[in-house]
Amino acid sequence: MRSDTIARYRPELVTLLLLAAVSVGVLAGVQRGTFTVAVLGALVAGIAVLSAGLVRLFAVAEGVFVLEALGVAVVSPLLFERSVRFELYGFGLALAFLAGAFLSLAAERSSTRGEGDRAA
């Protein structure tokens, strides 16, 4: 029974682990001071594209992805510092993940719209 449950939710679990790894990596870099503002901006854009790819690659529902992203972004800053600054970084990560989910939805809608035009 347990292996059936894991097999059933494998894409969601893999996505959750990848989101956690990205979040912890970014926040660790911020805490050490290795990221400048420009690098953080590039990371946010990269995370949005990465998360859009994750949603499409693993065929995870956008609602599940959003819940996972919000959970990881709220919890992961607490691993480093309990401060408003790190919670704001987590909120920024959540926005980047949400942007990726919206990119995935937009790509899906544009592809279905193109198929409908071809059928007509």
N, CA, C and O atoms as a GROMACS GRO file, in nm:
protein
  480
    1MET      N    1   0.082  -0.119   0.000
    1MET     CA    2   0.000   0.000   0.000
    1MET      C    3   0.087   0.126   0.000
    1MET      O    4   0.059   0.222  -0.072
    2ARG      N    5   0.192   0.124   0.081
    2ARG     CA    6   0.278   0.242   0.091
    2ARG      C    7   0.348   0.270  -0.042
    2ARG      O    8   0.358   0.385  -0.084
    3SER      N    9   0.398   0.165  -0.107
    3SER     CA   10   0.467   0.185  -0.235
    3SER      C   11   0.370   0.232  -0.343
    3SER      O   12   0.409   0.306  -0.432
    4ASP      N   13   0.244   0.189  -0.335
    4ASP     CA   14   0.145   0.238  -0.430
    4ASP      C   15   0.122   0.387  -0.412
    4ASP      O   16   0.108   0.460  -0.510
    5THR      N   17   0.117   0.431  -0.287
    5THR     CA   18   0.097   0.574  -0.260
    5THR      C   19   0.215   0.655  -0.309
    5THR      O   20   0.197   0.761  -0.370
    6ILE      N   21   0.336   0.606  -0.284
    6ILE     CA   22   0.455   0.677  -0.329
    6ILE      C   23   0.459   0.682  -0.482
    6ILE      O   24   0.490   0.785  -0.540
    7ALA      N   25   0.428   0.570  -0.546
    7ALA     CA   26   0.427   0.567  -0.692
    7ALA      C   27   0.321   0.660  -0.749
    7ALA      O   28   0.341   0.722  -0.852
    8ARG      N   29   0.210   0.668  -0.681
    8ARG     CA   30   0.100   0.752  -0.730
    8ARG      C   31   0.136   0.900  -0.723
    8ARG      O   32   0.101   0.977  -0.813
    9TYR      N   33   0.204   0.940  -0.617
    9TYR     CA   34   0.237   1.081  -0.598
    9TYR      C   35   0.383   1.113  -0.628
    9TYR      O   36   0.434   1.215  -0.583
   10ARG      N   37   0.450   1.028  -0.702
   10ARG     CA   38   0.592   1.048  -0.732
   10ARG      C   39   0.620   1.183  -0.800
   10ARG      O   40   0.713   1.252  -0.757
   11PRO      N   41   0.546   1.224  -0.903
   11PRO     CA   42   0.577   1.354  -0.964
   11PRO      C   43   0.566   1.470  -0.865
   11PRO      O   44   0.649   1.562  -0.867
   12GLU      N   45   0.464   1.467  -0.780
   12GLU     CA   46   0.448   1.574  -0.682
   12GLU      C   47   0.562   1.574  -0.580
   12GLU      O   48   0.610   1.680  -0.540
   13LEU      N   49   0.605   1.454  -0.538
   13LEU     CA   50   0.714   1.445  -0.441
   13LEU      C   51   0.846   1.491  -0.501
   13LEU      O   52   0.923   1.561  -0.436
   14VAL      N   53   0.873   1.452  -0.625
   14VAL     CA   54   0.996   1.496  -0.691
   14VAL      C   55   0.995   1.648  -0.710
   14VAL      O   56   1.096   1.714  -0.687
   15THR      N   57   0.881   1.702  -0.750
   15THR     CA   58   0.870   1.846  -0.765
   15THR      C   59   0.891   1.916  -0.632
   15THR      O   60   0.961   2.018  -0.627
   16LEU      N   61   0.833   1.864  -0.526
   16LEU     CA   62   0.850   1.924  -0.394
   16LEU      C   63   0.997   1.922  -0.351
   16LEU      O   64   1.046   2.021  -0.298
   17LEU      N   65   1.066   1.812  -0.375
   17LEU     CA   66   1.208   1.804  -0.340
   17LEU      C   67   1.291   1.902  -0.422
   17LEU      O   68   1.383   1.964  -0.369
   18LEU      N   69   1.260   1.917  -0.550
   18LEU     CA   70   1.334   2.013  -0.633
   18LEU      C   71   1.307   2.156  -0.589
   18LEU      O   72   1.400   2.238  -0.585
   19LEU      N   73   1.182   2.187  -0.555
   19LEU     CA   74   1.151   2.321  -0.504
   19LEU      C   75   1.226   2.349  -0.375
   19LEU      O   76   1.278   2.458  -0.355
   20ALA      N   77   1.230   2.250  -0.287
   20ALA     CA   78   1.301   2.268  -0.161
   20ALA      C   79   1.450   2.287  -0.184
   20ALA      O   80   1.512   2.371  -0.119
   21ALA      N   81   1.508   2.211  -0.276
   21ALA     CA   82   1.651   2.225  -0.304
   21ALA      C   83   1.684   2.362  -0.361
   21ALA      O   84   1.783   2.424  -0.322
   22VAL      N   85   1.602   2.410  -0.453
   22VAL     CA   86   1.624   2.543  -0.510
   22VAL      C   87   1.610   2.650  -0.403
   22VAL      O   88   1.694   2.740  -0.394
   23SER      N   89   1.506   2.640  -0.322
   23SER     CA   90   1.484   2.741  -0.218
   23SER      C   91   1.597   2.743  -0.117
   23SER      O   92   1.648   2.850  -0.082
   24VAL      N   93   1.637   2.627  -0.069
   24VAL     CA   94   1.745   2.620   0.030
   24VAL      C   95   1.876   2.669  -0.031
   24VAL      O   96   1.953   2.738   0.036
   25GLY      N   97   1.903   2.635  -0.156
   25GLY     CA   98   2.025   2.682  -0.221
   25GLY      C   99   2.030   2.832  -0.236
   25GLY      O  100   2.132   2.894  -0.209
   26VAL      N  101   1.920   2.891  -0.278
   26VAL     CA  102   1.915   3.037  -0.293
   26VAL      C  103   1.929   3.105  -0.158
   26VAL      O  104   2.005   3.201  -0.145
   27LEU      N  105   1.857   3.057  -0.059
   27LEU     CA  106   1.863   3.121   0.073
   27LEU      C  107   2.000   3.103   0.139
   27LEU      O  108   2.045   3.191   0.212
   28ALA      N  109   2.066   2.990   0.114
   28ALA     CA  110   2.201   2.970   0.168
   28ALA      C  111   2.298   3.069   0.104
   28ALA      O  112   2.385   3.123   0.171
   29GLY      N  113   2.283   3.091  -0.026
   29GLY     CA  114   2.367   3.190  -0.094
   29GLY      C  115   2.342   3.331  -0.045
   29GLY      O  116   2.435   3.410  -0.034
   30VAL      N  117   2.218   3.362  -0.016
   30VAL     CA  118   2.184   3.495   0.038
   30VAL      C  119   2.245   3.512   0.176
   30VAL      O  120   2.299   3.617   0.208
   31GLN      N  121   2.236   3.408   0.258
   31GLN     CA  122   2.288   3.419   0.394
   31GLN      C  123   2.440   3.436   0.394
   31GLN      O  124   2.493   3.511   0.476
   32ARG      N  125   2.509   3.368   0.304
   32ARG     CA  126   2.655   3.382   0.297
   32ARG      C  127   2.698   3.511   0.231
   32ARG      O  128   2.814   3.551   0.241
   33GLY      N  129   2.605   3.577   0.163
   33GLY     CA  130   2.638   3.703   0.097
   33GLY      C  131   2.702   3.685  -0.039
   33GLY      O  132   2.769   3.776  -0.088
   34THR      N  133   2.684   3.570  -0.101
   34THR     CA  134   2.745   3.547  -0.232
   34THR      C  135   2.660   3.600  -0.347
   34THR      O  136   2.710   3.610  -0.459
   35PHE      N  137   2.536   3.632  -0.322
   35PHE     CA  138   2.448   3.681  -0.428
   35PHE      C  139   2.432   3.831  -0.418
   35PHE      O  140   2.402   3.884  -0.311
   36THR      N  141   2.452   3.900  -0.528
   36THR     CA  142   2.423   4.042  -0.535
   36THR      C  143   2.279   4.060  -0.581
   36THR      O  144   2.210   3.962  -0.611
   37VAL      N  145   2.234   4.183  -0.588
   37VAL     CA  146   2.096   4.210  -0.630
   37VAL      C  147   2.076   4.166  -0.775
   37VAL      O  148   1.971   4.110  -0.809
   38ALA      N  149   2.174   4.191  -0.861
   38ALA     CA  150   2.161   4.151  -1.001
   38ALA      C  151   2.154   3.999  -1.014
   38ALA      O  152   2.076   3.947  -1.094
   39VAL      N  153   2.234   3.929  -0.936
   39VAL     CA  154   2.231   3.783  -0.940
   39VAL      C  155   2.096   3.732  -0.889
   39VAL      O  156   2.042   3.637  -0.944
   40LEU      N  157   2.043   3.795  -0.785
   40LEU     CA  158   1.912   3.754  -0.734
   40LEU      C  159   1.804   3.776  -0.839
   40LEU      O  160   1.714   3.692  -0.853
   41GLY      N  161   1.811   3.886  -0.913
   41GLY     CA  162   1.715   3.909  -1.021
   41GLY      C  163   1.722   3.802  -1.128
   41GLY      O  164   1.620   3.754  -1.176
   42ALA      N  165   1.844   3.765  -1.164
   42ALA     CA  166   1.861   3.659  -1.264
   42ALA      C  167   1.812   3.525  -1.209
   42ALA      O  168   1.753   3.446  -1.282
   43LEU      N  169   1.835   3.501  -1.080
   43LEU     CA  170   1.787   3.377  -1.019
   43LEU      C  171   1.635   3.370  -1.019
   43LEU      O  172   1.578   3.264  -1.045
   44VAL      N  173   1.570   3.481  -0.990
   44VAL     CA  174   1.423   3.483  -0.989
   44VAL      C  175   1.370   3.451  -1.129
   44VAL      O  176   1.276   3.372  -1.143
   45ALA      N  177   1.429   3.512  -1.232
   45ALA     CA  178   1.385   3.482  -1.368
   45ALA      C  179   1.413   3.336  -1.403
   45ALA      O  180   1.330   3.270  -1.466
   46GLY      N  181   1.528   3.286  -1.364
   46GLY     CA  182   1.561   3.146  -1.390
   46GLY      C  183   1.469   3.050  -1.317
   46GLY      O  184   1.431   2.946  -1.370
   47ILE      N  185   1.435   3.085  -1.194
   47ILE     CA  186   1.345   3.000  -1.115
   47ILE      C  187   1.207   2.996  -1.179
   47ILE      O  188   1.142   2.891  -1.180
   48ALA      N  189   1.161   3.109  -1.232
   48ALA     CA  190   1.030   3.110  -1.298
   48ALA      C  191   1.030   3.017  -1.419
   48ALA      O  192   0.935   2.941  -1.439
   49VAL      N  193   1.135   3.023  -1.498
   49VAL     CA  194   1.143   2.935  -1.616
   49VAL      C  195   1.158   2.789  -1.573
   49VAL      O  196   1.096   2.700  -1.631
   50LEU      N  197   1.240   2.764  -1.471
   50LEU     CA  198   1.259   2.628  -1.419
   50LEU      C  199   1.128   2.571  -1.367
   50LEU      O  200   1.096   2.455  -1.394
   51SER      N  201   1.054   2.650  -1.292
   51SER     CA  202   0.930   2.598  -1.236
   51SER      C  203   0.825   2.574  -1.344
   51SER      O  204   0.746   2.481  -1.332
   52ALA      N  205   0.824   2.656  -1.448
   52ALA     CA  206   0.733   2.629  -1.560
   52ALA      C  207   0.769   2.496  -1.626
   52ALA      O  208   0.682   2.419  -1.665
   53GLY      N  209   0.898   2.472  -1.638
   53GLY     CA  210   0.943   2.344  -1.694
   53GLY      C  211   0.906   2.226  -1.606
   53GLY      O  212   0.869   2.120  -1.655
   54LEU      N  213   0.918   2.246  -1.474
   54LEU     CA  214   0.883   2.138  -1.381
   54LEU      C  215   0.735   2.102  -1.391
   54LEU      O  216   0.699   1.984  -1.392
   55VAL      N  217   0.651   2.203  -1.400
   55VAL     CA  218   0.507   2.178  -1.408
   55VAL      C  219   0.475   2.098  -1.534
   55VAL      O  220   0.395   2.004  -1.530
   56ARG      N  221   0.538   2.135  -1.644
   56ARG     CA  222   0.509   2.065  -1.770
   56ARG      C  223   0.577   1.930  -1.778
   56ARG      O  224   0.520   1.834  -1.830
   57LEU      N  225   0.700   1.920  -1.726
   57LEU     CA  226   0.775   1.795  -1.735
   57LEU      C  227   0.712   1.685  -1.651
   57LEU      O  228   0.694   1.572  -1.698
   58PHE      N  229   0.677   1.717  -1.528
   58PHE     CA  230   0.622   1.616  -1.438
   58PHE      C  231   0.470   1.609  -1.443
   58PHE      O  232   0.410   1.528  -1.373
   59ALA      N  233   0.406   1.693  -1.524
   59ALA     CA  234   0.261   1.695  -1.538
   59ALA      C  235   0.192   1.709  -1.403
   59ALA      O  236   0.094   1.641  -1.374
   60VAL      N  237   0.245   1.800  -1.322
   60VAL     CA  238   0.186   1.828  -1.191
   60VAL      C  239   0.079   1.934  -1.211
   60VAL      O  240   0.098   2.028  -1.287
   61ALA      N  241  -0.032   1.918  -1.143
   61ALA     CA  242  -0.138   2.018  -1.152
   61ALA      C  243  -0.088   2.151  -1.098
   61ALA      O  244  -0.014   2.155  -1.000
   62GLU      N  245  -0.129   2.259  -1.162
   62GLU     CA  246  -0.081   2.391  -1.121
   62GLU      C  247  -0.121   2.425  -0.978
   62GLU      O  248  -0.045   2.489  -0.906
   63GLY      N  249  -0.240   2.381  -0.936
   63GLY     CA  250  -0.285   2.407  -0.799
   63GLY      C  251  -0.197   2.338  -0.697
   63GLY      O  252  -0.163   2.396  -0.594
   64VAL      N  253  -0.159   2.214  -0.724
   64VAL     CA  254  -0.069   2.140  -0.635
   64VAL      C  255   0.068   2.207  -0.632
   64VAL      O  256   0.129   2.221  -0.527
   65PHE      N  257   0.115   2.248  -0.749
   65PHE     CA  258   0.245   2.314  -0.758
   65PHE      C  259   0.246   2.444  -0.677
   65PHE      O  260   0.343   2.474  -0.608
   66VAL      N  261   0.138   2.521  -0.687
   66VAL     CA  262   0.129   2.647  -0.612
   66VAL      C  263   0.130   2.620  -0.462
   66VAL      O  264   0.199   2.691  -0.388
   67LEU      N  265   0.056   2.520  -0.417
   67LEU     CA  266   0.057   2.487  -0.274
   67LEU      C  267   0.195   2.442  -0.227
   67LEU      O  268   0.240   2.482  -0.120
   68GLU      N  269   0.262   2.360  -0.307
   68GLU     CA  270   0.397   2.317  -0.271
   68GLU      C  271   0.491   2.435  -0.265
   68GLU      O  272   0.571   2.447  -0.172
   69ALA      N  273   0.483   2.523  -0.365
   69ALA     CA  274   0.573   2.638  -0.371
   69ALA      C  275   0.552   2.731  -0.251
   69ALA      O  276   0.648   2.778  -0.191
   70LEU      N  277   0.427   2.756  -0.217
   70LEU     CA  278   0.400   2.843  -0.103
   70LEU      C  279   0.448   2.779   0.027
   70LEU      O  280   0.504   2.848   0.113
   71GLY      N  281   0.426   2.650   0.042
   71GLY     CA  282   0.472   2.582   0.164
   71GLY      C  283   0.623   2.585   0.178
   71GLY      O  284   0.675   2.614   0.286
   72VAL      N  285   0.693   2.556   0.070
   72VAL     CA  286   0.840   2.557   0.074
   72VAL      C  287   0.892   2.698   0.098
   72VAL      O  288   0.987   2.717   0.174
   73ALA      N  289   0.832   2.796   0.033
   73ALA     CA  290   0.880   2.934   0.046
   73ALA      C  291   0.855   2.991   0.185
   73ALA      O  292   0.928   3.080   0.229
   74VAL      N  293   0.754   2.943   0.253
   74VAL     CA  294   0.728   2.992   0.389
   74VAL      C  295   0.815   2.920   0.491
   74VAL      O  296   0.861   2.981   0.588
   75VAL      N  297   0.839   2.790   0.472
   75VAL     CA  298   0.913   2.712   0.571
   75VAL      C  299   1.065   2.724   0.555
   75VAL      O  300   1.136   2.732   0.655
   76SER      N  301   1.115   2.727   0.432
   76SER     CA  302   1.260   2.724   0.413
   76SER      C  303   1.336   2.842   0.473
   76SER      O  304   1.447   2.821   0.520
   77PRO      N  305   1.283   2.965   0.475
   77PRO     CA  306   1.359   3.073   0.542
   77PRO      C  307   1.379   3.048   0.691
   77PRO      O  308   1.476   3.097   0.749
   78LEU      N  309   1.289   2.974   0.752
   78LEU     CA  310   1.302   2.947   0.896
   78LEU      C  311   1.421   2.856   0.926
   78LEU      O  312   1.465   2.850   1.041
   79LEU      N  313   1.473   2.787   0.826
   79LEU     CA  314   1.590   2.703   0.847
   79LEU      C  315   1.717   2.787   0.866
   79LEU      O  316   1.815   2.739   0.923
   80PHE      N  317   1.714   2.911   0.820
   80PHE     CA  318   1.832   2.996   0.824
   80PHE      C  319   1.824   3.102   0.932
   80PHE      O  320   1.908   3.108   1.021
   81GLU      N  321   1.723   3.184   0.924
   81GLU     CA  322   1.705   3.292   1.022
   81GLU      C  323   1.556   3.314   1.043
   81GLU      O  324   1.476   3.300   0.950
   82ARG      N  325   1.522   3.348   1.164
   82ARG     CA  326   1.382   3.386   1.190
   82ARG      C  327   1.376   3.537   1.187
   82ARG      O  328   1.374   3.603   1.291
   83SER      N  329   1.374   3.590   1.068
   83SER     CA  330   1.370   3.735   1.052
   83SER      C  331   1.276   3.771   0.939
   83SER      O  332   1.244   3.689   0.852
   84VAL      N  333   1.232   3.892   0.942
   84VAL     CA  334   1.141   3.941   0.838
   84VAL      C  335   1.213   3.942   0.703
   84VAL      O  336   1.153   3.914   0.600
   85ARG      N  337   1.342   3.973   0.705
   85ARG     CA  338   1.418   3.980   0.580
   85ARG      C  339   1.417   3.844   0.509
   85ARG      O  340   1.394   3.838   0.389
   86PHE      N  341   1.442   3.738   0.583
   86PHE     CA  342   1.444   3.606   0.518
   86PHE      C  343   1.304   3.561   0.479
   86PHE      O  344   1.289   3.490   0.379
   87GLU      N  345   1.203   3.599   0.553
   87GLU     CA  346   1.067   3.567   0.510
   87GLU      C  347   1.032   3.642   0.381
   87GLU      O  348   0.959   3.590   0.297
   88LEU      N  349   1.084   3.763   0.366
   88LEU     CA  350   1.063   3.836   0.240
   88LEU      C  351   1.135   3.767   0.124
   88LEU      O  352   1.083   3.763   0.013
   89TYR      N  353   1.254   3.714   0.150
   89TYR     CA  354   1.321   3.636   0.046
   89TYR      C  355   1.238   3.514   0.009
   89TYR      O  356   1.225   3.480  -0.108
   90GLY      N  357   1.181   3.449   0.108
   90GLY     CA  358   1.094   3.334   0.082
   90GLY      C  359   0.971   3.374   0.002
   90GLY      O  360   0.927   3.301  -0.086
   91PHE      N  361   0.916   3.490   0.034
   91PHE     CA  362   0.801   3.541  -0.041
   91PHE      C  363   0.840   3.569  -0.186
   91PHE      O  364   0.763   3.543  -0.278
   92GLY      N  365   0.960   3.622  -0.206
   92GLY     CA  366   1.010   3.645  -0.342
   92GLY      C  367   1.025   3.515  -0.419
   92GLY      O  368   0.994   3.507  -0.538
   93LEU      N  369   1.074   3.411  -0.351
   93LEU     CA  370   1.084   3.280  -0.415
   93LEU      C  371   0.945   3.227  -0.451
   93LEU      O  372   0.926   3.170  -0.559
   94ALA      N  373   0.850   3.246  -0.362
   94ALA     CA  374   0.713   3.201  -0.390
   94ALA      C  375   0.658   3.272  -0.513
   94ALA      O  376   0.593   3.210  -0.597
   95LEU      N  377   0.684   3.401  -0.525
   95LEU     CA  378   0.639   3.475  -0.643
   95LEU      C  379   0.706   3.424  -0.770
   95LEU      O  380   0.642   3.416  -0.875
   96ALA      N  381   0.834   3.389  -0.760
   96ALA     CA  382   0.903   3.334  -0.877
   96ALA      C  383   0.842   3.199  -0.917
   96ALA      O  384   0.822   3.173  -1.036
   97PHE      N  385   0.813   3.114  -0.818
   97PHE     CA  386   0.750   2.986  -0.849
   97PHE      C  387   0.610   3.006  -0.909
   97PHE      O  388   0.571   2.937  -1.002
   98LEU      N  389   0.535   3.102  -0.854
   98LEU     CA  390   0.401   3.130  -0.907
   98LEU      C  391   0.409   3.182  -1.050
   98LEU      O  392   0.326   3.148  -1.134
   99ALA      N  393   0.509   3.265  -1.078
   99ALA     CA  394   0.528   3.314  -1.214
   99ALA      C  395   0.552   3.196  -1.309
   99ALA      O  396   0.503   3.196  -1.422
  100GLY      N  397   0.627   3.098  -1.262
  100GLY     CA  398   0.648   2.979  -1.344
  100GLY      C  399   0.520   2.902  -1.370
  100GLY      O  400   0.498   2.851  -1.480
  101ALA      N  401   0.436   2.892  -1.268
  101ALA     CA  402   0.307   2.824  -1.288
  101ALA      C  403   0.221   2.898  -1.389
  101ALA      O  404   0.154   2.836  -1.472
  102PHE      N  405   0.223   3.032  -1.382
  102PHE     CA  406   0.147   3.110  -1.479
  102PHE      C  407   0.207   3.099  -1.619
  102PHE      O  408   0.133   3.096  -1.718
  103LEU      N  409   0.340   3.091  -1.629
  103LEU     CA  410   0.403   3.069  -1.760
  103LEU      C  411   0.359   2.936  -1.818
  103LEU      O  412   0.332   2.925  -1.938
  104SER      N  413   0.352   2.835  -1.734
  104SER     CA  414   0.308   2.704  -1.780
  104SER      C  415   0.164   2.708  -1.830
  104SER      O  416   0.131   2.651  -1.934
  105LEU      N  417   0.078   2.775  -1.754
  105LEU     CA  418  -0.062   2.788  -1.797
  105LEU      C  419  -0.073   2.863  -1.929
  105LEU      O  420  -0.150   2.825  -2.017
  106ALA      N  421   0.004   2.971  -1.943
  106ALA     CA  422   0.000   3.049  -2.066
  106ALA      C  423   0.048   2.967  -2.185
  106ALA      O  424  -0.010   2.974  -2.293
  107ALA      N  425   0.154   2.890  -2.165
  107ALA     CA  426   0.205   2.806  -2.273
  107ALA      C  427   0.104   2.698  -2.311
  107ALA      O  428   0.086   2.667  -2.428
  108GLU      N  429   0.038   2.643  -2.211
  108GLU     CA  430  -0.063   2.540  -2.237
  108GLU      C  431  -0.181   2.597  -2.313
  108GLU      O  432  -0.232   2.535  -2.407
  109ARG      N  433  -0.225   2.714  -2.273
  109ARG     CA  434  -0.340   2.776  -2.342
  109ARG      C  435  -0.306   2.817  -2.483
  109ARG      O  436  -0.388   2.803  -2.574
  110SER      N  437  -0.184   2.868  -2.504
  110SER     CA  438  -0.148   2.908  -2.640
  110SER      C  439  -0.133   2.786  -2.730
  110SER      O  440  -0.163   2.793  -2.850
  111SER      N  441  -0.087   2.673  -2.676
  111SER     CA  442  -0.075   2.553  -2.758
  111SER      C  443  -0.212   2.495  -2.791
  111SER      O  444  -0.233   2.447  -2.902
  112THR      N  445  -0.306   2.499  -2.696
  112THR     CA  446  -0.441   2.449  -2.726
  112THR      C  447  -0.515   2.543  -2.818
  112THR      O  448  -0.597   2.499  -2.899
  113ARG      N  449  -0.488   2.671  -2.809
  113ARG     CA  450  -0.551   2.768  -2.898
  113ARG      C  451  -0.501   2.746  -3.040
  113ARG      O  452  -0.578   2.756  -3.136
  114GLY      N  453  -0.372   2.716  -3.055
  114GLY     CA  454  -0.316   2.690  -3.188
  114GLY      C  455  -0.373   2.564  -3.249
  114GLY      O  456  -0.394   2.559  -3.370
  115GLU      N  457  -0.397   2.462  -3.169
  115GLU     CA  458  -0.455   2.338  -3.219
  115GLU      C  459  -0.599   2.360  -3.262
  115GLU      O  460  -0.644   2.302  -3.361
  116GLY      N  461  -0.673   2.444  -3.190
  116GLY     CA  462  -0.811   2.474  -3.226
  116GLY      C  463  -0.819   2.550  -3.357
  116GLY      O  464  -0.911   2.529  -3.436
  117ASP      N  465  -0.723   2.640  -3.381
  117ASP     CA  466  -0.720   2.715  -3.506
  117ASP      C  467  -0.690   2.623  -3.624
  117ASP      O  468  -0.744   2.641  -3.733
  118ARG      N  469  -0.603   2.525  -3.603
  118ARG     CA  470  -0.569   2.433  -3.711
  118ARG      C  471  -0.687   2.342  -3.746
  118ARG      O  472  -0.707   2.307  -3.862
  119ALA      N  473  -0.766   2.304  -3.645
  119ALA     CA  474  -0.880   2.215  -3.668
  119ALA      C  475  -0.991   2.286  -3.744
  119ALA      O  476  -1.067   2.222  -3.816
  120ALA      N  477  -1.001   2.416  -3.728
  120ALA     CA  478  -1.109   2.492  -3.794
  120ALA      C  479  -1.077   2.517  -3.936
  120ALA      O  480  -1.156   2.579  -4.007
   0.00000   0.00000   0.00000
